[in-house]
Amino acid sequence: MEREFKEKLLQFVKEAFIEDVGAGDFTTLSTIEEAQLGEAQLLVKDDGVLAGIDVAEEIFQYLDSTLQFEKILADGDFVKKGDIAFKLRGKIHTILKGERLVLNIMQRMSGIATQTAKYVSAVSGTGAKVLDTRKTTPLLRFLEKRAVEIGGGVNHRFGLYDMILIKDNHVDYAGGISQAVNGAFTYKKENHLDIPIEVEVRNFDELKEVLSLERVDRVMFDNFTPAQVKEAVELVAGRLVTEASGGITLESIADYAQAGVDFISVGALTHSVKSLDLSLKAKLI
């Protein structure tokens, strides 16, 4: 686990336990001796793609470094109902304190990874890659985007700071595509920013204007049909990285991929996902 991700995770975990535990887990404190040991195992109750095993281990180790965490499955594994993902052994207080946070994260991440894997499978054999978007749960973006990667997808920009993405509202507020792109290019130069510029286009007139500017790295075809995407890709002719976006579903994504586009962004990877059903089951020693 890379350092930046781990730092974000630990900061998040601290806040999550403040929210969930507060002054204490009074149920566990009042019913179970503090020194009592136990075992538990994570039971998979749905078919799908597992995600968040490494995160779960970090959370339990954060709570108690003496806890034994045995990985049985790994992030990215296809799982079926009845599989055991990991086993725990240690203080019952620790296991119960971490249970809900780990389940919430893993169920959400596994749901996203499962959804992503379906979209990735649908474009198999083409050159297209499946992208996520910023349509994520606030403060959980780093986990949700990690789940997209586990499912075989590719991360788009993480936030507003790592790409200049000129969308329809920017164009309209700036007074046009040329004004927006020229302003972005000047801003990049003056502030010594090494980030790409992408422009969303709504029609072929806007696309032709983007191609005439020679200051853009990537173009997004917004709400184009697959036939229009094919025509647009041919017009771009390899001069820019291409992306299709807007209402693309699992049923339609293959048509977009076959149109020759480089990337296909899908908000549904993260904004409307069914969590994978998981359960942490206790075992006495």
Salt bridges, closest charged atoms under 4 A:
GLU2 OE2 - ARG146 NH2 2.28
GLU4 OE2 - LYS8 NZ 3.92
GLU7 OE2 - ARG3 NE 3.80
GLU39 OE2 - ARG89 NH1 2.80
ASP46 OD2 - LYS274 NZ 3.26
ASP54 OD1 - LYS71 NZ 2.59
GLU57 OE1 - LYS71 NZ 3.34
GLU58 OE1 - LYS6 NZ 3.66
ASP83 OD1 - LYS80 NZ 3.36
ASP132 OD1 - LYS145 NZ 2.71
GLU144 OE2 - ARG108 NE 2.95
GLU149 OE1 - ARG146 NE 3.49
ASP172 OD1 - ARG202 NH2 3.16
GLU198 OE1 - HIS156 NE2 3.35
GLU198 OE1 - ARG218 NE 3.63
GLU200 OE1 - LYS167 NZ 2.90
GLU206 OE2 - ARG202 NH2 2.92
GLU234 OE2 - LYS230 NZ 2.78
GLU243 OE1 - HIS156 NE2 3.03
GLU243 OE1 - ARG218 NE 3.38
